Amino acid sequence: MSDQDSSLGPGWAIRSLPQPLTRGDARTLAHLSGSLFGDGYLTARQLQMEAPAVLLAIVDGNIAGWTTAYRWTGQNETPPRYYAMLQALDAPVHWPLHVLGEIAVLPGYRRRGIGTALLREALARHRHWATLLWDRSDGAPNPFLRLAEANGFSGQKRIPRYWEADSLQRKYVCPACQGTCHCDALLMWR
């Protein structure tokens, strides 16, 4: 797959954002992320500092969804919290490791294959992957779990209250918890 627009049929495409993200792109992505995951989940500053690779799904000129991916090359480049978590896995970690951040599709565009197309485009770009899935405290299902499993992700490791510290620090209000986030994460790899 190339960094050029990938046509997925009439009216929609997947496009890569240039790295590092521009201030405007980071603000737009932070705003969209807040609309789905709660205000403060991702900040523009955080996106510019962490410099994820971003794929956008564009439908009729509008952003319909996105995915973020982070590249970690080893212990020195991996945030300590994540490195310790990866070392606790019952599977070998292969470097460089690409970590899928969000795969998000805005409500009006769901059930059209956009999430699947974003995931497959991201997976085609790199070999070794991990992801953290949101396991909502309110019991609502995460549709990405089935999608991840269908695309080769396996091995779940539950991390209790994974987003709680970030939620407190950034005053992130979780839409499932209606306040500080107490949701777990499921770590999967491929």
N, C-alpha and C positions, 0 to 999 in steps of 0.2 A: 504494500500500500504506500502511496506517496503522500507527501505533505500537501498536495494540491487537493482541491475539493473532490470528494468521492461521491459520484452521483448514485443515489439510492432509489431513483425513480423520479417521476414528474413532481417538481415542486419542492424536493428536499435533498439535502446533501450534508456531509460531515466535513467540517473545516477545522484545521489546527490553528490555534492562536500562537503568535510568535512568542518566543521566550527571550528574556524575561517579560512578564506581562506588563503592559502599559498601565499607568494609573487608572485610565478610563476603563480598560478591560477588567482590571482587578475590582474596581468599584461595581461594575455591572454584575460580575460573577458573585461578589459578596451579597449584593442586593437580591439576586435570584435565589441564592442559597438560603438567605434568611427567609424568603417567602415559603420555602419548603421545610427547612429544618429548624427554624426559629432565629430571631434576630441575634446576631453576634456569633452564630455557629462558625462562619468564616468571615474574617475581616479583610478588607482590601490590603492593609499593611501586611497581614499574615501571608496572603497570597503572593505579594511581591517579594517578601523575604524568603519564603519556602520554594518559590519558583517551580510550581508543578507544570507538567505538560498538560495542556487543556485541549480537548476536542469538543467542538460545538456541533449540535445537530440543528440545522437551519431548515425551517419549513416555511415556504412562501415568504422568505425574507425575514422571518422572526426566529429568535432563539427558542427552540422547543425543548432542549435538553443539553446536558454536558457531562463530561467525565474529567476527573483530574487524576494524574499519575505522578508519583514521586519516584526518583531513581536514587537508590542507596547502593554505594559501591563497597561497603565494608564497615567495620566498627567505627572508624574515625568520621565517616560521613553520615552515619545513621544516628538520629536523635537517641540519647541514652535510654529513654523510657521504652522505645521501640526495640532497640538492640537487645535489652534484657528479656523482653517478651519473646523475641525470635529465638534466642538461645534456649528458652524453656520448651521449645517445640520438640515433639517426638519425631521430627523429620529433619534431614540436613538442610541447611540454608545455602543456596547457591548465589554467588555474587556475580555481577550486579543483580540486585533484586529490585523489581519494580513493584511499587505498592499502589494499588488502585484506591484512590480516595473516594470520591463520590461518583456514582452514576445516578444522575437525576433527570427525570423527565417531568416537565410541567403538566399539571392535571389535564388541561385541554388537549394534550397531545399523546396521552397514554393509550396503550393497547393497539399501537400501530407498528410495533417492531423497532421503535427508535432506541430503546434501552439495549436491545439485543444488538443492533447495528453499532452502537457506540462501544459496547463491550468487545465485540468481535474486531472492530477496527483497532482498539487499544491493544488487544491480545496479539494481533498480527504484527505489531511493531517490536515486541520484545519476547524473550523466552521464559524468564523466571518471574513469577508473580505471587504476591500475597494480597489479601484484602481484609479489611475490618468491616463487618456488617453490623448495622444497628439492630440490636435486639430490644425492641421497645418495651418499656416498663408497663405499658398499658395492655400488653398482650396482642396488639395489632400485628398481623403478619408482615414480614418484609419480603416483597415480591422478588427482590434481587437474590434471595437465598436460592430459590429454584433455578433462576437464570445462571447464577454462579456455578451451581452443581452441574447443570446441563452443559456448561462450557469448561469442565475439567477441574474446577476448584473442589477441594476435599479437605478432610481433617479439620474439624471444628475444635477450637480451644476457646472456652468462655472466659471473658475477662470482666468480672463484676464491676459495675459502676464506672466503666471506662472513661466516660466523658465528664464525670463529676468535678474533678479538679479544674478542668478547662472552663466548665460552666460557672463555677464560683469565681475564677480569676477574671474571666471576660464578661461576667454577668449575662451569660448566655441563658436564655429561657427556652427550655426544651418543650416542644409542642405536646409531647406524650406525657411529660411529668407536670406540665403547667407551672414550671419553676426550675429550680436547680435540677440538672439531669442526673437521674439515677439509673439510666438504661445501661444494660450490659453490651459488650461487643463480642462478636464471634470472629475469631481469627481463622482465616482459611488460606490455603496456598495451592499453587498449581505448578 
